[in-house]
Amino acid sequence: MKSTTLVPLITLVACGLIVAAAFAPPWSRKATPPDPVSVAPNPEPVPQEAPGPVPEGMVWIPGGAFDMGATDGFPDEQPVHRVAVDGFWLDEAEVTNAQFAEFVANTGYVTIAEKTPKREDFVGQIPDVNEIPEENLVAGSVCYNPEFDRTTFRKDGPLWPYQVWQYVKGANWRHPAGPDSSIEEKQAHPVVHVSHEDAVAYCRWAKKRLPTEAEWEFAARGGLSRQSFPWGKELKPEGKWRLNIWQGNFPEENTADDGFLATAPVRQFSPNGYGLYGVSGNVWEWCADFYRPDYYEMSPRDNPTGPEASFDPNEPGVIKRIQRGGSFMCSDNYCTGYRVSARMKGEPTTGTFHCGFRCALSSGK
């Protein structure tokens, strides 16, 4: 399915991939000044002490109140609003290939990317499932297409996802770049090509859960207020890279100045103030919440868990879940998803080569 031409819409949709809005930042929309931060009607919560011994591989996030969102990002990051979250445990890093392999070995779990799709899987997603070419009904997942036609590429064009991304037969968590690739030397790298459903299955096995979007942002900020990054205001403090992203002019050149063209080991860069690794760059991370671009206008103050249902105006009939943190595909001239306030969304049954997850645990367990 590799091609230097546009990836046909039917190829992507018929393989369970609704990608147009899932990967497209709203470039055509400029952020407008938000309303003033709402005044909290309740007393500010006091950070909580850890309720017991530290679970292996997790850190205690003490909870508290913070200003969620940003004025320098995309419209769905506004308005900035006051949010309070209870204390909770969070994995200090994304779930790795080694950890996911242990889960699979113990349960026999098969990810969605490893299953051959059937026509009936797409009823309601495309007008006529009988139009799906038989050769498109193959197991696989979404990868970058380095051979797309750059002469017609426009970052604000409606068809750009069908150029930059391709559905690769045989791509899955064991083979992140396709059937000839391997994770043998990447056991400490984050697992990728996992759908939201796959991530939830792992969490249940581990007796954990996915974090809410509010918990994720509170934790990623590491105790800092209104900063763009987990470490402060500057992307590259003292001239040093502290995250794994795309360096250079996307999509023309990636200089890999940070040392990585794709994923990096999960503890490659310094942790934030709460001891969390990789909350900026490397891979996107699934959260529990449904996505709505206007949710911040209606979000409750205390422990918000997202809207009751998903709505993406770019794809109104497609369910979306929140992704956070950015990835190695983000760049400062294109997708600045590595900012702690940046929001992304994905179709829950779709995995990609640059999205993983980490687990949370409520204080009461």
Secondary structure as GFF3:
##gff-version 3
##sequence-region A 1 365
A	DSSP	alpha_helix	9	13	.	.	.	ID=ss1
A	DSSP	beta_strand	58	61	.	.	.	ID=ss2
A	DSSP	beta_strand	64	68	.	.	.	ID=ss3
A	DSSP	three_ten_helix	75	77	.	.	.	ID=ss4
A	DSSP	beta_strand	81	85	.	.	.	ID=ss5
A	DSSP	beta_strand	88	91	.	.	.	ID=ss6
A	DSSP	alpha_helix	97	107	.	.	.	ID=ss7
A	DSSP	three_ten_helix	112	114	.	.	.	ID=ss8
A	DSSP	three_ten_helix	119	122	.	.	.	ID=ss9
A	DSSP	three_ten_helix	129	131	.	.	.	ID=ss10
A	DSSP	three_ten_helix	134	136	.	.	.	ID=ss11
A	DSSP	beta_strand	140	144	.	.	.	ID=ss12
A	DSSP	alpha_helix	161	164	.	.	.	ID=ss13
A	DSSP	beta_strand	165	169	.	.	.	ID=ss14
A	DSSP	alpha_helix	196	205	.	.	.	ID=ss15
A	DSSP	alpha_helix	213	221	.	.	.	ID=ss16
A	DSSP	three_ten_helix	237	239	.	.	.	ID=ss17
A	DSSP	beta_strand	284	290	.	.	.	ID=ss18
A	DSSP	three_ten_helix	295	297	.	.	.	ID=ss19
A	DSSP	beta_strand	321	324	.	.	.	ID=ss20
A	DSSP	beta_strand	343	346	.	.	.	ID=ss21
A	DSSP	beta_strand	355	356	.	.	.	ID=ss22
A	DSSP	beta_strand	360	362	.	.	.	ID=ss23
###
